[in-house]
């Protein structure tokens, strides 16, 4: 998986990546184990993955996280992430 994902990202050359949920973030952690293993999607943290900025946020569902739908966390985190200059 590491080789496949690494090649795809190199071919696409994205400046930003949004990891929606734990599964997507775990896939990125395979590429760089220095990404914070204790991070939580509801915190909306931003990390570096080589030349790319990575946002780790909730999968946009109606499931409640700390009393709010996960999709609200996603909306807020993505809004901030896209409004900033590329990291």
C-alpha positions as protocol buffer text, in pm:
chain_id: "A"
residue {
  index: 1
  type: UNK
  ca { x: 0 y: 0 z: 0 }
}
residue {
  index: 2
  type: UNK
  ca { x: 280 y: 243 z: 87 }
}
residue {
  index: 3
  type: UNK
  ca { x: 439 y: 223 z: -257 }
}
residue {
  index: 4
  type: UNK
  ca { x: 104 y: 252 z: -436 }
}
residue {
  index: 5
  type: UNK
  ca { x: -15 y: 554 z: -234 }
}
residue {
  index: 6
  type: UNK
  ca { x: 323 y: 724 z: -249 }
}
residue {
  index: 7
  type: UNK
  ca { x: 334 y: 690 z: -632 }
}
residue {
  index: 8
  type: UNK
  ca { x: -21 y: 823 z: -670 }
}
residue {
  index: 9
  type: UNK
  ca { x: 47 y: 1128 z: -455 }
}
residue {
  index: 10
  type: UNK
  ca { x: 370 y: 1198 z: -643 }
}
residue {
  index: 11
  type: UNK
  ca { x: 182 y: 1173 z: -973 }
}
residue {
  index: 12
  type: UNK
  ca { x: -103 y: 1400 z: -862 }
}
residue {
  index: 13
  type: UNK
  ca { x: 125 y: 1648 z: -682 }
}
residue {
  index: 14
  type: UNK
  ca { x: -146 y: 1785 z: -450 }
}
residue {
  index: 15
  type: UNK
  ca { x: -50 y: 2078 z: -229 }
}
residue {
  index: 16
  type: UNK
  ca { x: -321 y: 1987 z: 21 }
}
residue {
  index: 17
  type: UNK
  ca { x: -471 y: 1660 z: 137 }
}
residue {
  index: 18
  type: UNK
  ca { x: -782 y: 1626 z: 349 }
}
residue {
  index: 19
  type: UNK
  ca { x: -797 y: 1300 z: 546 }
}
residue {
  index: 20
  type: UNK
  ca { x: -1165 y: 1243 z: 625 }
}
residue {
  index: 21
  type: UNK
  ca { x: -1172 y: 1011 z: 924 }
}
residue {
  index: 22
  type: UNK
  ca { x: -939 y: 769 z: 1096 }
}
residue {
  index: 23
  type: UNK
  ca { x: -903 y: 522 z: 809 }
}
residue {
  index: 24
  type: UNK
  ca { x: -777 y: 787 z: 566 }
}
residue {
  index: 25
  type: UNK
  ca { x: -540 y: 929 z: 826 }
}
residue {
  index: 26
  type: UNK
  ca { x: -403 y: 583 z: 907 }
}
residue {
  index: 27
  type: UNK
  ca { x: -327 y: 539 z: 536 }
}
residue {
  index: 28
  type: UNK
  ca { x: -124 y: 860 z: 540 }
}
residue {
  index: 29
  type: UNK
  ca { x: 54 y: 754 z: 859 }
}
residue {
  index: 30
  type: UNK
  ca { x: 187 y: 456 z: 663 }
}
residue {
  index: 31
  type: UNK
  ca { x: 374 y: 706 z: 446 }
}
residue {
  index: 32
  type: UNK
  ca { x: 508 y: 900 z: 744 }
}
residue {
  index: 33
  type: UNK
  ca { x: 495 y: 742 z: 1087 }
}
residue {
  index: 34
  type: UNK
  ca { x: 589 y: 1075 z: 1242 }
}
residue {
  index: 35
  type: UNK
  ca { x: 231 y: 1194 z: 1189 }
}
residue {
  index: 36
  type: UNK
  ca { x: 72 y: 1214 z: 1533 }
}
residue {
  index: 37
  type: UNK
  ca { x: -79 y: 878 z: 1628 }
}
residue {
  index: 38
  type: UNK
  ca { x: -276 y: 1041 z: 1910 }
}
residue {
  index: 39
  type: UNK
  ca { x: -446 y: 1302 z: 1687 }
}
residue {
  index: 40
  type: UNK
  ca { x: -826 y: 1301 z: 1680 }
}
residue {
  index: 41
  type: UNK
  ca { x: -1034 y: 1400 z: 1377 }
}
residue {
  index: 42
  type: UNK
  ca { x: -1260 y: 1630 z: 1579 }
}
residue {
  index: 43
  type: UNK
  ca { x: -956 y: 1851 z: 1654 }
}
residue {
  index: 44
  type: UNK
  ca { x: -899 y: 1937 z: 1286 }
}
residue {
  index: 45
  type: UNK
  ca { x: -520 y: 1936 z: 1306 }
}
residue {
  index: 46
  type: UNK
  ca { x: -294 y: 2020 z: 1014 }
}
residue {
  index: 47
  type: UNK
  ca { x: 32 y: 1835 z: 952 }
}
residue {
  index: 48
  type: UNK
  ca { x: 311 y: 1827 z: 695 }
}
residue {
  index: 49
  type: UNK
  ca { x: 359 y: 1524 z: 473 }
}
residue {
  index: 50
  type: UNK
  ca { x: 665 y: 1611 z: 269 }
}
residue {
  index: 51
  type: UNK
  ca { x: 574 y: 1915 z: 58 }
}
residue {
  index: 52
  type: UNK
  ca { x: 202 y: 1872 z: 131 }
}
residue {
  index: 53
  type: UNK
  ca { x: -29 y: 2009 z: 399 }
}
residue {
  index: 54
  type: UNK
  ca { x: -259 y: 1746 z: 549 }
}
residue {
  index: 55
  type: UNK
  ca { x: -582 y: 1822 z: 732 }
}
residue {
  index: 56
  type: UNK
  ca { x: -709 y: 1545 z: 958 }
}
residue {
  index: 57
  type: UNK
  ca { x: -1079 y: 1590 z: 1026 }
}
residue {
  index: 58
  type: UNK
  ca { x: -1401 y: 1395 z: 1078 }
}
residue {
  index: 59
  type: UNK
  ca { x: -1569 y: 1188 z: 812 }
}
residue {
  index: 60
  type: UNK
  ca { x: -1869 y: 1414 z: 728 }
}
residue {
  index: 61
  type: UNK
  ca { x: -2156 y: 1216 z: 878 }
}
residue {
  index: 62
  type: UNK
  ca { x: -2450 y: 1290 z: 1102 }
}
residue {
  index: 63
  type: UNK
  ca { x: -2289 y: 1097 z: 1387 }
}
residue {
  index: 64
  type: UNK
  ca { x: -2259 y: 1307 z: 1700 }
}
residue {
  index: 65
  type: UNK
  ca { x: -1914 y: 1398 z: 1826 }
}
residue {
  index: 66
  type: UNK
  ca { x: -1915 y: 1589 z: 2155 }
}
residue {
  index: 67
  type: UNK
  ca { x: -2280 y: 1677 z: 2090 }
}
residue {
  index: 68
  type: UNK
  ca { x: -2233 y: 1806 z: 1732 }
}
residue {
  index: 69
  type: UNK
  ca { x: -2277 y: 1627 z: 1400 }
}
residue {
  index: 70
  type: UNK
  ca { x: -1938 y: 1523 z: 1261 }
}
residue {
  index: 71
  type: UNK
  ca { x: -2022 y: 1705 z: 938 }
}
residue {
  index: 72
  type: UNK
  ca { x: -2016 y: 2038 z: 1126 }
}
residue {
  index: 73
  type: UNK
  ca { x: -1661 y: 1973 z: 1245 }
}
residue {
  index: 74
  type: UNK
  ca { x: -1564 y: 1880 z: 889 }
}
residue {
  index: 75
  type: UNK
  ca { x: -1720 y: 2197 z: 744 }
}
residue {
  index: 76
  type: UNK
  ca { x: -1545 y: 2422 z: 996 }
}
residue {
  index: 77
  type: UNK
  ca { x: -1205 y: 2252 z: 966 }
}
residue {
  index: 78
  type: UNK
  ca { x: -1206 y: 2248 z: 585 }
}
residue {
  index: 79
  type: UNK
  ca { x: -1309 y: 2614 z: 575 }
}
residue {
  index: 80
  type: UNK
  ca { x: -1010 y: 2716 z: 787 }
}
residue {
  index: 81
  type: UNK
  ca { x: -775 y: 2482 z: 600 }
}
residue {
  index: 82
  type: UNK
  ca { x: -866 y: 2624 z: 260 }
}
residue {
  index: 83
  type: UNK
  ca { x: -857 y: 2984 z: 375 }
}
residue {
  index: 84
  type: UNK
  ca { x: -491 y: 2962 z: 478 }
}
residue {
  index: 85
  type: UNK
  ca { x: -195 y: 2991 z: 247 }
}
residue {
  index: 86
  type: UNK
  ca { x: -46 y: 2654 z: 157 }
}
residue {
  index: 87
  type: UNK
  ca { x: 175 y: 2548 z: 445 }
}
